[in-house]
Amino acid sequence: MVQGVEVQDGYLLDRNPADGSLIRKVKMSTSEEIEAAVKKAKAAQLGWALTPLEKRIDMLKKCCANLKEKSDELAEMITSEMGKVNSEAIDEVQGAVDKDRFLDLIKQANLPEKVTESDSDTEAIIVREPLGVVAVLAPWNFPADEILLLALPALAAGNAVIVKPSEVVPLTGAMVVDSLIRGLPEGVAQLLQGDGSVGAALTKSDIQMVAMTGSSATGKRIMSNAADNLKRLVLELGGKDPMVVFADADLDKAAEDAVTFSLYNCGQVCCSIERIYVEKSIKSKFEEKCVGFAKAWKAGKGTEEDSKIGPMVSSMQKDIVSKHVDDASQKGARKLFSGEAPSEGNFYPATVLTDITKDMLIATEETFGPVVCISEFDGSESEAVRLSNDTEYGLSASVYTQDLEKGTRVAALVKAGQVGVNSWPLGIAPAKCPWIGTKGSGFGYHSGMDGWRQFSVPKSIISPTKLPDSKLWMNY
């Protein structure tokens, strides 16, 4: 079970992590319903693939516009189901529904490409063909936007999509998928609900692709399920993201970013900053600044205006964070700051630790909680690179220095899908940048021109003479 969600007589018990209250019982999809959904999707996909690309894009824009009408309700549901503070929930929803430019870029990624040779009359058209039926297994930490990040490019490419939201956030997922179901031909978008057993059955079914954001352990199980018929995969998995702070960095900027992107979303982000390596000569100043910024991060219910950290998604996740912090303290880490948090519910306070060493759980395992973890390094570029790469993960990283040539050199050698120089990369990455997990952080990738093309396959139509300018190409 993901995060210990209770199942009772075929229903998910959807609870509020702030107080444990029951929001609703949500019926799990049966094996017969999974089989029927796949059959329905396969039939619907044939007609959807013949719908011109431009029309598909326009229909998807209308789906997002319909969802926008429910923005307030959707943000409230996110806070209720997974605890995100309301301001962050509103930000997520605004990003989720404002997808016109995103869809325009996806359209560009799927346009046919004419290929010629300067010394030959041969001409080719490279078109993009859909895969068929794509399963989208969405996470709980960004329960609205992550569905659309995967489902929209899959649908734009001409695939049918079956979405299974995380069992932690079934009602949020249902609201998002409902906007697709209502705006698209019947069967092109469908919803299944349930725990990991439903997801496993879906990934083993007669579909052509699985797109998932979640843990590395779940990703490995999906890869195993996909092996028999060579399903295509896009898996964004866990991280243990490093931040390097050189002595010449803007310390106020670096410390504020270190705290913000360690604590944002209660630290429950795959690309949260989980390891901070600070040059020894500035470590004390940096620690002092981090404590100052951390004091502003009040833990409380997501519905309270002054809360900056909501409850952890579950008691299970809270226990993991507690275990990591206790282990670090027992092995010599110093706790510079621990804020206040409500005693009831799954709350964990903003915490700043320093003197983290490799033998501590918090230095190697994904913590996924509101903890700022500081270590020192000797200030050399080689040591910064070595420490950053000393992990099984490779999602994102950050390097802070006012010497941009040095920052770029280090960034180029860090084994991660995206590296920010004086920035947290997720926050400022241009829309055309793919989101990639290297090493244990992913397989395949999404977003950006390269990522959107993962949901289709190129097909070359080749002729010894010039090909006609056909409207047929625009179906692709």
C-alpha positions in Angstrom: 0.0 0.0 0.0 1.1 3.5 -0.8 1.4 5.5 2.5 -0.7 2.9 4.4 -4.0 3.8 2.8 -6.7 1.6 4.3 -8.9 -0.6 2.2 -12.2 -1.9 3.5 -14.6 -4.2 1.6 -13.3 -3.0 -1.8 -13.2 0.7 -0.9 -10.4 3.1 -0.3 -10.8 5.0 2.9 -9.8 8.5 1.9 -8.6 10.4 5.0 -7.5 14.0 5.8 -3.8 13.8 7.0 -4.3 16.9 9.2 -6.8 15.1 11.6 -7.4 11.6 10.3 -11.1 12.3 9.5 -12.7 10.3 6.7 -13.3 12.3 3.6 -15.1 9.6 1.6 -15.0 5.9 0.8 -13.9 5.4 -2.8 -14.8 2.2 -4.7 -11.8 0.4 -6.1 -11.9 -0.8 -9.7 -12.4 -4.5 -10.2 -10.4 -6.8 -12.5 -13.5 -6.9 -14.8 -13.6 -3.1 -14.9 -9.9 -2.9 -15.7 -10.3 -5.3 -18.6 -13.3 -3.5 -19.9 -11.5 -0.1 -19.7 -8.6 -1.4 -21.7 -11.0 -2.9 -24.4 -12.9 0.4 -24.6 -9.7 2.4 -24.8 -8.3 0.3 -27.7 -11.5 0.8 -29.7 -11.7 4.5 -29.0 -8.1 5.1 -29.8 -8.5 4.1 -33.5 -10.8 7.0 -34.2 -8.9 9.4 -32.0 -5.7 8.8 -33.9 -7.4 9.8 -37.1 -8.5 13.1 -35.6 -6.2 15.9 -37.0 -3.5 17.0 -34.6 -4.7 20.6 -34.5 -8.2 19.5 -33.5 -6.9 17.2 -30.8 -4.9 20.1 -29.3 -8.0 22.4 -29.4 -10.1 19.8 -27.6 -7.4 19.3 -24.9 -7.3 23.1 -24.4 -11.0 23.1 -23.8 -10.6 20.3 -21.3 -8.2 22.4 -19.3 -10.5 25.4 -19.5 -13.3 23.3 -18.1 -11.1 22.3 -15.2 -10.2 25.9 -14.6 -13.8 26.6 -13.7 -13.3 24.2 -10.7 -10.0 25.7 -9.6 -11.1 26.6 -6.1 -12.8 23.3 -5.4 -9.8 21.4 -6.8 -7.3 23.3 -4.6 -9.4 22.6 -1.5 -9.5 18.9 -2.4 -5.7 18.8 -2.7 -5.4 20.3 0.8 -7.9 17.9 2.2 -6.5 14.8 0.7 -2.7 15.2 1.0 -2.3 18.2 3.3 -0.6 20.7 1.0 -1.0 24.3 2.3 -3.6 26.2 0.5 -1.3 28.7 -1.2 0.8 25.9 -2.7 -2.4 24.0 -3.7 -3.6 27.2 -5.5 -0.3 27.5 -7.3 -0.4 23.9 -8.4 -3.9 24.2 -9.8 -3.1 27.4 -11.6 -0.2 25.7 -13.3 -2.3 22.7 -14.1 -5.1 24.5 -15.8 -3.0 27.1 -17.7 -1.8 24.7 -20.4 -2.4 26.6 -23.7 1.3 27.3 -24.3 2.2 23.8 -23.1 -0.1 22.3 -25.6 1.1 24.6 -28.4 4.6 23.3 -27.8 3.4 19.7 -27.7 1.8 20.3 -31.1 5.2 21.5 -32.5 6.8 18.3 -31.1 4.3 16.1 -33.1 4.4 17.9 -36.4 5.7 16.0 -39.5 9.3 16.8 -40.6 10.4 16.8 -44.2 13.9 15.4 -44.8 16.0 15.8 -48.0 19.5 15.1 -49.2 21.5 17.8 -51.0 22.9 15.3 -53.5 19.8 13.3 -54.1 16.2 13.6 -55.2 15.1 11.3 -52.4 12.6 12.9 -50.0 11.2 11.6 -46.8 8.5 12.7 -44.3 9.0 11.7 -40.7 5.6 11.5 -39.0 4.8 10.6 -35.4 2.5 7.6 -34.8 0.7 7.0 -31.5 1.5 3.9 -29.5 -2.1 2.9 -28.6 -3.3 2.8 -25.0 -1.2 4.6 -22.3 -1.6 4.0 -18.6 -0.9 7.0 -16.5 0.0 6.2 -12.8 0.0 9.5 -11.0 1.6 10.4 -7.7 0.1 12.0 -4.6 2.5 14.9 -4.0 1.3 16.9 -7.1 -2.0 15.2 -7.7 -3.5 17.5 -10.3 -0.6 18.8 -12.4 1.3 15.5 -12.7 -1.7 13.8 -14.3 -1.8 16.4 -17.0 2.0 16.5 -17.5 1.7 12.8 -18.6 -1.8 12.5 -20.0 -1.8 15.6 -22.2 1.2 14.7 -24.4 -0.1 11.1 -24.6 -3.5 12.3 -25.7 -2.1 14.9 -28.1 0.0 12.2 -29.8 -3.2 10.2 -30.6 -3.2 7.7 -27.8 -6.0 6.7 -25.5 -5.3 7.2 -21.8 -6.3 5.3 -18.7 -5.4 7.2 -15.5 -5.1 5.6 -12.0 -4.4 8.4 -9.5 -2.6 7.6 -6.3 -4.9 5.9 -3.7 -3.9 8.8 -1.4 -5.7 11.4 -3.6 -8.5 9.6 -5.5 -11.0 12.5 -5.5 -8.4 15.0 -6.7 -7.5 12.6 -9.5 -11.1 12.0 -10.4 -11.8 15.8 -10.7 -8.9 16.1 -13.2 -9.7 13.1 -15.2 -13.4 14.0 -15.3 -12.4 17.2 -17.2 -10.8 15.0 -19.9 -13.6 12.5 -20.0 -16.2 15.2 -20.6 -14.2 16.9 -23.3 -13.1 14.0 -25.4 -14.7 11.2 -27.4 -16.0 8.4 -25.3 -13.3 6.0 -24.2 -10.3 8.2 -25.1 -9.8 9.1 -21.4 -10.8 6.9 -18.6 -10.4 6.6 -14.8 -9.6 3.6 -12.6 -9.4 3.8 -8.8 -7.5 1.6 -6.4 -4.4 0.6 -4.6 -1.2 -1.0 -6.0 -3.0 -4.1 -7.0 -5.1 -2.1 -9.5 -2.0 -0.4 -10.9 -0.2 -3.7 -11.2 -3.2 -5.3 -13.1 -3.3 -2.3 -15.4 0.4 -2.4 -16.2 0.2 -6.1 -17.0 -2.8 -5.7 -19.3 -2.9 -5.3 -23.1 -1.7 -1.7 -23.2 1.3 -0.3 -25.1 2.8 2.2 -22.6 3.1 3.1 -18.9 3.9 6.6 -17.7 4.4 6.9 -14.0 5.8 9.3 -11.4 6.6 7.6 -8.1 9.1 5.7 -6.1 12.1 3.8 -7.5 10.8 0.6 -6.0 7.5 0.9 -7.8 9.3 1.8 -11.0 11.3 -1.4 -10.9 8.1 -3.5 -10.4 6.5 -1.7 -13.4 9.5 -2.5 -15.5 9.2 -6.1 -14.6 5.5 -6.1 -15.5 6.2 -4.4 -18.8 8.9 -6.9 -19.9 6.7 -9.6 -21.4 5.4 -7.6 -24.3 8.0 -4.8 -24.3 5.7 -2.0 -23.2 7.3 1.5 -23.5 7.9 3.3 -20.3 8.3 6.8 -18.9 9.2 6.6 -15.3 10.1 9.6 -13.1 11.3 8.2 -9.8 13.0 9.2 -6.6 15.9 11.5 -5.8 18.4 12.6 -3.3 19.3 15.9 -4.8 22.5 17.8 -3.9 23.1 21.5 -3.5 26.7 22.8 -3.6 27.5 26.1 -2.1 31.0 27.6 -2.8 32.5 30.3 -0.6 32.0 33.0 -3.3 28.2 32.3 -3.5 25.6 34.9 -2.7 25.0 33.4 0.8 21.6 35.0 1.4 20.3 33.7 -1.9 21.8 30.3 -1.4 20.6 29.9 2.2 17.1 31.1 1.3 16.9 28.6 -1.6 18.3 25.8 0.5 15.6 26.2 3.1 12.8 26.9 0.6 13.4 23.9 -1.6 14.1 21.6 1.3 10.8 22.5 3.0 8.5 23.3 0.0 5.5 21.0 -0.1 6.6 19.7 3.3 9.8 18.4 1.6 7.6 15.9 -0.3 9.0 16.6 -3.8 11.1 14.1 -5.8 13.6 16.9 -6.5 13.7 18.5 -3.0 17.1 19.6 -1.9 18.1 16.7 0.4 21.9 17.1 0.6 23.7 20.5 1.0 27.5 20.7 0.7 28.8 24.0 1.9 32.5 25.1 1.6 34.0 24.8 5.1 35.1 28.4 5.4 31.5 29.7 5.2 29.7 26.9 6.9 29.0 28.8 10.2 27.6 31.8 8.4 25.5 29.6 6.1 24.1 27.7 9.0 23.1 30.9 10.8 21.3 32.2 7.7 19.5 28.9 7.2 18.2 28.9 10.8 16.9 32.5 10.3 15.0 31.5 7.1 13.7 28.3 8.6 12.0 30.1 11.5 9.5 31.5 9.1 8.2 28.1 8.1 5.4 27.4 10.5 3.8 24.0 10.5 0.0 23.9 10.7 -3.2 22.9 8.9 -3.1 23.7 5.2 -6.3 25.7 5.6 -4.6 28.1 8.0 -3.3 31.2 6.3 -0.1 31.5 8.2 0.9 27.8 7.7 3.9 27.2 5.4 4.2 23.5 6.1 1.1 21.3 6.1 0.9 17.8 7.6 2.9 15.0 6.1 0.8 12.9 3.8 0.7 10.0 6.3 1.9 8.7 9.6 4.0 6.3 7.7 5.9 9.1 6.0 6.2 11.0 9.3 7.8 8.0 10.8 10.4 7.8 8.1 11.4 11.4 8.6 11.6 10.9 12.4 13.7 7.7 11.9 16.1 9.6 9.7 16.5 12.6 12.0 16.9 10.4 15.1 19.5 8.2 13.4 21.4 11.4 12.3 21.3 12.8 15.8 22.5 9.5 17.3 25.5 9.5 14.9 26.7 13.0 15.6 24.6 15.4 13.6 23.7 18.7 15.4 20.1 19.9 15.3 20.4 23.7 14.8 16.6 24.3 14.7 13.4 22.5 15.2 10.2 24.5 14.9 6.8 23.9 16.5 4.2 21.6 15.1 0.7 20.5 16.2 0.7 17.4 18.3 -2.3 15.9 16.6 -2.2 14.8 12.9 0.8 13.9 10.8 2.8 17.1 11.4 6.5 17.4 11.4 8.3 20.7 12.2 10.8 22.5 10.0 14.2 21.1 11.0 17.8 22.2 10.3 20.5 19.6 10.8 24.3 20.0 10.3 27.4 17.8 10.3 25.7 15.2 8.2 28.0 12.2 7.3 27.7 9.4 4.9 27.0 6.7 7.5 23.6 8.4 8.4 20.4 7.2 6.8 19.5 10.8 6.0 22.6 11.1 3.8 21.7 8.2 1.5 18.0 7.3 1.6 15.3 9.5 0.3 13.8 11.3 3.3 10.9 13.2 1.7 10.3 15.5 4.6 10.8 19.1 5.9 14.5 18.8 6.9 17.5 21.0 5.8 20.6 18.8 5.8 24.0 20.5 5.8 27.5 19.0 5.3 30.8 20.6 4.6 33.3 20.1 1.8 36.9 21.4 1.1 35.8 23.9 -1.6 37.4 22.1 -4.5 35.4 21.5 -7.7 36.5 17.8 -7.8 35.2 17.2 -4.2 31.9 19.0 -5.1 31.4 16.7 -8.1 32.4 13.6 -6.2 30.0 14.2 -3.3 27.1 15.2 -5.6 27.5 12.0 -7.6 27.9 9.8 -4.5 24.3 8.5 -4.7 22.2 5.9 -6.5 20.0 8.8 -7.7 20.4 11.4 -10.4 17.3 13.6 -10.7 18.4 17.2 -10.2 21.1 19.3 -8.5 22.1 22.9 -7.8 25.4 24.7 -7.8 25.8 28.2 -6.1 28.8 30.4 -7.0 29.3 33.9 -8.5 31.9 32.4 -10.8 29.6 31.2 -13.6 32.4 29.4 -15.4 33.1 27.4 -12.3 29.4 26.7 -11.8 29.0 25.6 -15.3 32.0 23.3 -15.1 30.7 21.6 -12.0 27.1 21.4 -13.4 28.4 19.6 -16.5 30.1 16.9 -14.4 27.2 16.3 -12.0 25.2 13.2 -13.0 21.7 14.5 -12.9 19.0 15.2 -15.5 18.9 18.9 -14.8 21.3 21.1 -12.8 20.6 24.7 -11.7 23.4 27.2 -11.5 22.4 29.6 -8.7 18.9 28.2 -8.9 16.6 25.3 -8.2 16.1 23.9 -11.7 12.4 22.9 -11.5 11.5 26.5 -10.5 12.9 28.2 -13.6 13.3 25.6 -16.3 12.0 26.7 -19.7 9.1 24.7 -21.0 11.1 23.1 -23.8 13.5 21.5 -21.3 12.9 17.7 -20.8 12.6 16.5 -17.2 15.0 13.5 -16.9 16.0 11.2 -14.1 19.3 9.5 -14.6 20.7 6.5 -12.7 18.0 5.3 -10.2 15.9 8.4 -10.7 14.1 7.4 -13.9 13.7 5.5 -17.2 12.7 7.5 -20.2 11.7 11.1 -19.6 8.8 13.5 -20.0 8.3 17.2 -20.8 10.2 19.3 -23.4 10.3 18.4 -27.1 12.2 15.2 -26.4 9.9 14.2 -23.6 6.7 14.8 -25.4 7.9 12.7 -28.3 8.3 9.7 -25.9 4.5 9.2 -26.3 4.8 8.4 -30.1 7.1 6.7 -32.5 8.7 8.2 -35.6 7.8 6.7 -38.9 9.7 7.5 -42.1 7.8 7.7 -45.5 10.4 7.7 -48.2 10.3 8.3 -51.9 12.9 8.6 -54.7 11.1 11.7 -55.9 9.4 14.7 -54.2 6.4 13.7 -52.0 3.1 15.6 -52.3 2.1 18.2 -49.7 -0.7 16.2 -48.3 -3.3 17.0 -45.6 -2.8 13.4 -44.5 0.4 14.5 -42.7 -1.6 16.7 -40.4 -3.4 13.7 -38.9 -0.1 12.9 -37.2 
